[in-house]
């Protein structure tokens, strides 16, 4: 009796292991590598043959010549992809208010002439802590600082921002967002081109 039940159980075990543990992963991996190679490999952005980051995971930028992204509440370091999380602090939490005020002071200190209201996504963290995008309003807020620091026109900075703006899905879902890393790489690329032209 036991032997009669054991045989189909063992066959089922190996058959399911073959299907779900080998064939299915191999098929899905093959399909994703063929049709969605970039996404399957982390949506990496390469610059001069070297990975500079992912278009799906934010990075910290605090140099005035760069576009600054959202804050990150991941631990133990910011933008830790292995520990996606938010702070879960409410608006009355002292730590939350200190973080917001510190970021606002940083923004005001590097751009004292900017009297525009600070967009909320520049002083708060996203729920994931990994957000690679900011709103168009947040990008626009930083245009004058970047242009002044890099000694380029605001029109040039706005043009680069528009190049890396992701519009609403199907034209109606969500809001336009700007990929921070792509903008900063393009800004650096333009600066290097200017240096080559001028012979620096």
SVG drawing of the C-alpha trace seen along z (x, -y; Angstrom):
<svg xmlns="http://www.w3.org/2000/svg" viewBox="-7 -87 50 89">
<polyline fill="none" stroke="black" stroke-width="0.4" points="0.0,0.0 2.7,-2.4 4.8,-1.5 1.8,-2.1 1.4,-5.6 5.1,-6.4 5.7,-5.9 3.2,-8.5 4.3,-10.9 7.9,-10.7 7.1,-11.0 4.9,-14.1 7.7,-15.6 10.3,-15.3 7.9,-16.3 6.8,-19.5 10.4,-20.3 11.3,-20.0 8.4,-22.2 8.3,-24.9 12.0,-24.8 13.8,-24.5 11.6,-24.8 9.5,-27.7 12.4,-29.9 14.5,-29.1 11.6,-30.1 10.8,-33.3 14.4,-34.3 14.9,-33.6 11.8,-35.6 12.7,-38.5 16.3,-38.6 15.1,-38.5 12.2,-41.0 13.1,-43.1 16.8,-42.8 17.4,-46.3 14.6,-45.9 15.6,-42.2 19.1,-43.4 18.1,-46.2 17.4,-49.0 21.0,-50.1 22.2,-53.3 25.7,-53.1 28.1,-56.0 31.3,-55.4 30.7,-51.7 30.4,-51.8 27.2,-51.5 26.2,-54.8 23.1,-53.6 19.6,-52.4 16.8,-54.4 14.5,-52.8 16.5,-53.5 17.4,-57.0 20.7,-58.3 21.8,-61.0 22.9,-64.3 23.9,-67.4 26.3,-69.3 24.5,-72.6 25.4,-71.9 23.2,-68.8 19.4,-68.2 18.5,-67.0 16.0,-64.1 13.8,-63.0 14.9,-62.1 15.3,-58.5 14.4,-56.9 15.9,-53.5 18.4,-52.0 21.3,-51.9 22.0,-54.1 19.9,-56.2 18.5,-54.5 19.3,-51.0 17.5,-48.8 17.8,-45.8 15.7,-47.7 13.0,-49.6 10.8,-51.5 9.5,-54.8 9.9,-56.5 6.2,-56.1 6.5,-59.4 3.4,-61.5 3.3,-65.2 3.4,-65.9 6.5,-63.8 9.4,-65.9 11.9,-63.8 9.9,-64.3 9.6,-68.1 13.4,-68.3 14.1,-66.4 11.8,-68.7 13.3,-71.9 16.8,-70.7 16.2,-70.0 14.4,-73.3 17.4,-75.1 19.8,-73.3 17.7,-74.3 17.5,-77.9 21.2,-78.1 22.4,-77.1 19.8,-79.3 19.1,-82.2 17.6,-84.3 14.9,-81.7 11.7,-82.9 9.4,-80.3 7.6,-77.8 9.6,-74.6 7.8,-71.7 6.8,-69.0 8.7,-66.2 12.0,-67.9 11.6,-67.8 9.9,-64.5 10.8,-60.9 8.7,-58.5 7.1,-55.4 9.7,-53.2 12.7,-55.3 14.0,-54.5 12.1,-57.0 14.3,-58.0 11.9,-60.7 10.8,-64.2 7.9,-66.3 8.3,-68.9 7.7,-71.6 10.6,-70.2 12.8,-70.2 11.8,-73.7 12.5,-75.0 16.2,-74.0 16.7,-75.4 18.2,-78.8 20.6,-77.2 21.9,-74.7 22.2,-77.2 24.1,-79.7 26.4,-77.1 27.3,-75.6 27.3,-78.9 24.9,-77.8 21.5,-79.2 18.3,-78.3 16.9,-77.5 19.5,-74.8 18.7,-73.3 15.0,-73.3 15.6,-71.6 17.6,-68.8 14.9,-68.4 12.2,-68.1 14.4,-65.4 14.1,-63.2 10.5,-63.9 8.2,-60.9 4.7,-62.1 1.4,-60.8 0.6,-57.2 -1.8,-57.1 -1.9,-60.9 -4.2,-60.8 -2.8,-58.6 -0.4,-60.1 1.7,-63.2 4.8,-64.0 8.0,-63.1 11.7,-63.8 14.4,-61.2 17.1,-62.8 20.0,-60.6 19.4,-60.9 19.3,-64.7 22.5,-64.9 24.4,-62.6 23.3,-64.7 24.3,-67.9 27.8,-66.4 28.0,-65.2 27.3,-68.7 29.9,-70.2 32.6,-67.8 31.7,-68.7 32.1,-72.3 35.5,-71.6 36.6,-69.8 35.5,-72.5 37.2,-75.2 40.4,-73.2 40.4,-73.1"/>
</svg>
